[in-house]
């Protein structure tokens, strides 16, 4: 099975202070990796370093079984990133938030309606998102994962503000996308029930 991403001896710093040291892991096609730790343990820093948003690190990153270590470059892998700020526009409806997502511009009305049904928001398609609960807004963000096929999903704490049904929704969608060959690298404060390799970080800053 091919590797989408391989990380070797990653050391990350934040404001000049080291937050994690010697991290190594591999994300295989169709598989999942969870990075688990408390606040300040470096979870978000890892994702942002992989994306090139943070440059204060050393170590090696290999994309798509490349023999050359590099930060993520356009064309390396089709990647979707969702950070802490999920980017739902409060004045837009559920439909508009999905349609005007960068990955949803070419989606038809029927495709977006089908996604809204899958994420449990079919009756809220035309409701302004400011009138939705935090969990429902999270569901819109989850719906974005389905607008386009990606090879790798980098998702920061996806289970935040979700009830049991929302958690089951994520589990179902991750399995569906895994079956298509997509991989997930996600962070969280505690392990989920996903079929994944789980990496626990030592906390240096709370």
ABEGO torsion letter per residue (X at the ends): XBBABBBBGBBBBBGGBBABBGBBBBBBBGBBBBBBBBBGAGAAAAAAAAAGABABBBEBBBBGGBABBBBBBBGABBBBBBBABAGBBAABBAAAAAAABAAAAABBAAAAAAAAAAAGAAAAAABBAAABBAAAAAAAAAAAAAABBBABBBBBGAABGBBAAAAAAAAAAAAAAAAAGBBBBBBBABBBABBBBBBBBBBABX
